[in-house]
């Protein structure tokens, strides 16, 4: 289940897709079924037989936590996954996968950070399936990012702007949060309330508007996320960091190790508004 469509239908992924045809009905449980109304671009469109609270309840009953394929291939999801794969920051339904950097946090850790003077502001970006697609083109500028829906509330924008004005650093937890605030910031580094879809693609040469550092997991080769961290830290420094990670046995993927990436020189625009 990728995203709701106008009229109550849903865009979805299925495997094997070739065995499905428009007009067929998929029965997920006694309380939930859907008709295939279209197939295009590797996706299908589903029209379910219920809506509203009844649909939400039936989906929760019939569905399972959408674990990454390298985990799901080894075992079926269980009840513990409902907690393990759910970020402590989660508030709204809509993502197809967990923003994995936030899996490193729990309530006691957040309280310990607050006690040290760290402030938190929450934004929303629904992780989409396109985030994990590898880059297959020679010219990265021609790679097309899939759009993901996000929101920066007026309260979140005001809090982040106030922190920057006071000389504090803005450190997104995860590439999803980073991409969202960079989408919502203007050329002078001021964050504005924002809601909509973003297909921002950050790769070396990008000038960061509001991000000062980043906490993130280690990312795979040929991924847009590895390009993003290279844009923040510089390609050579990222190469050295990843050589250390692989030589030291760090873990990748969703439950892998985290990194706190702080550029050697400020990336923000707060010292560059006047062109200096």
C-alpha positions in Angstrom: 0.0 0.0 0.0 1.8 3.1 -1.2 -0.6 6.0 -1.1 -4.3 6.9 -1.3 -5.6 8.2 -4.5 -8.6 10.6 -5.3 -11.9 8.8 -5.0 -10.8 6.4 -2.3 -8.5 4.0 -4.4 -5.0 3.1 -3.4 -1.7 2.8 -5.3 0.0 -0.4 -4.3 2.8 -2.8 -5.1 2.3 -6.6 -5.6 4.4 -9.6 -6.4 4.1 -11.3 -8.8 2.4 -8.3 -10.5 2.1 -10.2 -13.8 -0.4 -12.6 -12.4 -2.9 -9.8 -11.7 -5.3 -8.3 -14.2 -7.8 -5.4 -14.1 -11.2 -6.6 -12.9 -9.8 -9.3 -10.6 -10.7 -9.1 -6.9 -8.1 -9.7 -4.2 -9.5 -11.0 -0.9 -7.2 -10.2 2.0 -9.5 -11.4 4.8 -13.2 -11.9 5.4 -13.5 -8.2 6.1 -11.3 -6.8 3.4 -11.1 -7.2 -0.4 -10.2 -5.0 -3.3 -10.7 -4.9 -7.1 -7.7 -4.3 -9.3 -8.8 -1.2 -11.4 -5.5 -0.5 -13.2 -1.9 -1.6 -13.7 0.9 0.7 -14.9 4.5 1.5 -14.2 5.0 -1.5 -11.9 2.1 -0.5 -9.7 -1.5 -1.4 -9.4 -4.6 0.6 -8.4 -6.9 -1.0 -5.9 -10.5 -0.1 -5.1 -11.4 -1.5 -1.6 -14.8 -2.6 -0.5 -14.8 -0.4 2.6 -13.7 3.0 3.7 -13.2 5.2 6.7 -12.8 3.6 10.2 -14.1 0.2 8.9 -11.3 0.1 6.3 -8.7 1.2 8.8 -9.7 -1.6 11.3 -9.8 -4.3 8.6 -6.5 -3.2 7.2 -4.9 -3.3 10.7 -6.3 -6.8 11.2 -5.3 -8.2 7.9 -2.0 -6.4 7.4 1.5 -7.0 8.7 4.4 -4.6 9.4 6.1 -4.0 6.1 9.6 -5.1 7.0 12.5 -4.6 4.6 12.8 -7.5 2.2 16.1 -8.6 3.6 14.4 -9.2 7.0 11.1 -10.5 5.7 12.9 -13.1 3.6 14.2 -14.7 6.7 11.0 -14.8 8.8 7.5 -13.6 9.0 6.7 -10.3 10.9 5.6 -10.8 14.5 4.1 -8.7 17.2 7.5 -7.4 18.4 8.1 -5.8 15.0 5.1 -3.5 15.7 7.3 -1.9 18.3 10.8 -2.5 17.0 10.2 -1.1 13.5 8.1 1.9 14.7 10.0 5.1 15.4 9.5 6.9 18.7 8.7 10.0 16.7 5.9 8.4 14.7 2.6 10.3 14.9 0.8 9.9 11.5 0.1 6.9 9.2 1.5 7.1 5.7 5.1 5.9 5.4 5.9 2.6 3.6 9.0 2.1 5.8 10.5 3.4 9.0 12.9 6.4 8.7 15.6 4.2 10.2 17.8 6.9 11.9 15.0 7.4 14.4 15.1 3.7 15.4 18.1 4.6 17.5 16.0 6.7 19.8 13.7 5.8 22.7 12.0 7.8 25.4 14.8 7.6 28.0 17.4 8.7 25.5 15.2 11.7 24.4 14.9 12.7 28.1 18.6 12.4 28.6 19.2 14.7 25.6 16.7 17.2 26.8 18.4 17.3 30.1 21.6 18.3 28.3 19.9 21.2 26.6 19.0 19.6 23.3 15.7 20.7 21.9 13.5 18.7 19.6 11.1 19.8 16.9 9.1 17.3 14.8 8.3 17.4 11.1 6.5 14.8 9.0 7.7 13.1 5.8 6.0 9.9 4.6 8.8 7.7 3.4 8.0 6.3 -0.1 9.3 3.3 -1.9 11.3 5.5 -4.3 13.7 6.4 -1.5 15.4 3.0 -1.8 15.7 2.8 -5.5 19.3 2.7 -6.8 20.7 5.2 -9.2 21.0 3.5 -12.7 22.0 6.5 -14.8 25.5 7.8 -15.6 24.5 11.4 -15.2 23.0 11.7 -11.7 21.3 14.9 -12.7 18.9 12.9 -14.9 17.9 10.5 -12.0 14.2 11.0 -11.2 13.3 11.0 -7.5 9.9 9.8 -6.5 7.8 12.4 -4.7 7.1 12.0 -1.0 4.5 13.9 1.1 5.7 16.0 4.0 4.7 18.8 6.3 6.4 21.5 8.3 3.9 23.1 10.7 4.1 26.8 11.5 5.2 25.9 15.0 8.0 23.7 13.7 9.2 26.4 11.3 9.2 29.0 14.0 11.1 26.8 16.4 13.8 25.9 13.9 14.2 29.6 12.8 14.5 30.7 16.4 17.2 28.1 17.1 19.2 29.3 14.0 18.8 32.9 15.0 20.1 32.1 18.5 23.2 30.5 17.0 22.1 26.9 17.5 22.7 24.0 15.1 20.0 22.3 13.2 20.7 18.5 13.1 18.0 16.5 11.3 17.5 12.9 12.5 17.5 11.0 9.2 17.8 11.9 5.5 14.0 12.2 5.4 13.8 15.0 7.8 16.8 16.7 6.1 15.2 16.5 2.7 12.0 18.0 4.0 13.5 21.0 5.8 15.7 21.7 2.8 12.5 21.7 0.6 10.8 24.1 3.0 13.7 26.6 3.3 14.1 29.6 1.1 17.4 30.8 -0.5 18.3 32.8 2.7 18.0 29.8 4.9 14.6 30.7 6.4 12.2 27.8 7.0 8.6 28.4 6.1 5.5 26.4 6.9 5.1 23.8 4.2 2.9 21.0 3.1 3.0 19.0 -0.1 5.1 16.5 -2.1 8.9 16.9 -2.5 11.1 15.2 -5.0 14.3 17.0 -4.0 17.4 15.2 -5.0 20.5 16.2 -3.0 23.9 15.2 -4.4 27.5 16.7 -4.4 27.4 20.4 -5.3 24.1 21.1 -3.5 24.3 24.1 -1.2 22.5 23.3 2.1 20.1 26.0 3.3 19.3 25.1 6.9 21.0 21.8 7.7 24.2 22.1 9.9 24.8 18.4 10.6 23.0 15.1 10.2 22.4 11.9 12.2 21.8 9.0 9.8 22.5 5.3 9.3 25.1 4.0 6.9 23.8 3.8 3.3 24.4 1.5 0.4 26.5 2.1 -2.7 24.8 3.6 -5.7 22.0 5.0 -3.5 20.7 8.6 -3.5 21.2 8.6 0.3 24.9 8.0 -0.1 25.0 10.9 -2.5 23.2 13.1 0.0 25.7 12.4 2.8 28.5 13.0 0.3 27.0 16.4 -0.5 27.0 17.3 3.2 30.5 16.0 4.1 32.4 16.0 0.9 33.0 12.9 -1.2 36.6 12.2 0.0 35.7 12.5 3.7 32.7 10.2 3.2 34.9 7.7 1.4 37.2 7.7 4.5 34.3 7.4 6.9 32.8 4.4 5.0 36.2 2.7 4.7 36.4 2.9 8.5 32.9 1.5 8.8 33.5 -1.4 6.5 36.9 -2.2 8.0 35.5 -2.1 11.5 32.5 -4.3 10.8 29.8 -1.6 11.2 26.3 -2.8 10.2 24.3 -1.3 7.4 20.5 -1.6 6.5 17.6 -0.6 8.8 18.9 -1.9 12.1 22.5 -0.9 11.3 24.8 1.5 13.0 24.3 5.3 13.2 26.6 8.2 12.4 26.6 11.8 13.5 27.9 13.7 10.5 29.3 17.2 11.2 30.8 19.1 8.3 34.2 20.6 8.8 32.8 24.0 7.5 29.3 25.3 8.2 26.9 24.3 5.4 24.2 26.8 6.2 23.6 30.2 4.7 23.5 32.2 7.9 26.9 33.7 7.2 26.3 34.1 3.4 23.2 36.3 3.1 25.3 39.3 2.3 27.3 37.3 -0.3 30.4 36.8 1.9 
